[in-house]
Amino acid sequence: MPANFEKQSYWHDRFQSETSFEWLASSESFMCLVEPYLYALSHEEHPPRILQLGSGTSDLQNSFRSRGYLDVTNIDYEPLALERGRLLEKNAFGDIKMKYVVADVTQLSDGLPANQRFELIVDKSTVDAVSCGGEAALLRMASSVKKSLADGGVWISLSYSSIRFELEGLPFDVEIIAKMPTPKLKINDPDIYHWCYLLRPKP
Ligand SMILES: C[S@@+](CC[C@H](N)C(=O)[O-])C[C@H]1O[C@@H](n2cnc3c(N)ncnc32)[C@H](O)[C@@H]1O
């Protein structure tokens, strides 16, 4: 990724014309990886509260809604992304029931109501964009995510990097739950994967 992927101005320019695009994987293929954890987090008191980080022009929120999960908060620091997200939901369901909030994933407490916690936090390649700002930016994101997780909650992250979370001081235990092969153009092309991580807060 070029170095300016961490800059809001890059995404602002891009989302002027981009209305729908999926990074790394379709929402449905990502959901297949997320679903077992989602079921495990579903308990009777309330349905799992879900936070999507850096929603961009993805329709991942629609995959949650079509499975009956409505407590979904989508955040992005670029307001145009949230406009695109609302439109994708409206086009699919005829109305808007999920939340769309302008917030910076490295400072979630500034954008989200105090004490708001989530059982499931997901991102599809937003870690990659944030990492263009260096390890310190990714550590800020990680610390912010940890504070937003409810007890027993998890963060599931899809990245193109096999070493995305190999950094000192990460406040999470990390497990790779899937490596998704990417399509090849030629038969002899090397195997390239996208990596799905499960992150549980360190005690
Ligand atoms: C690589 S795109 C991924 C978009 C979407 N998740 C997908 O799968 O198609 C990264 C997204 O993260 C957003 N983003 C990058 N840095 C951010 C930050 N610090 N806070 C909030 N959003 C951020 C960008 O605006 C963009 O929408």
The ligand as an ORCA input file, in Angstrom:
! r2SCAN-3c Opt
* xyz 0 1
  C      -8.409     -0.210      3.117
  S      -9.922      0.651      3.358
  C     -10.991     -0.675      3.913
  C     -12.447     -0.308      3.741
  C     -13.431     -1.441      4.102
  N     -13.207     -1.940      5.449
  C     -13.391     -2.578      3.111
  O     -13.148     -3.721      3.504
  O     -13.626     -2.354      1.915
  C      -9.565      1.514      4.893
  C     -10.724      2.322      5.461
  O     -10.348      2.758      6.758
  C     -10.615      4.136      6.908
  N      -9.599      4.633      7.850
  C      -8.248      4.661      7.687
  N      -7.654      5.158      8.783
  C      -8.655      5.442      9.661
  C      -8.691      5.994     10.979
  N      -7.558      6.333     11.628
  N      -9.871      6.129     11.584
  C     -11.029      5.793     10.951
  N     -11.082      5.288      9.701
  C      -9.901      5.105      9.074
  C     -10.521      4.733      5.502
  O     -11.278      5.927      5.390
  C     -11.088      3.580      4.669
  O     -12.473      3.679      4.578
*
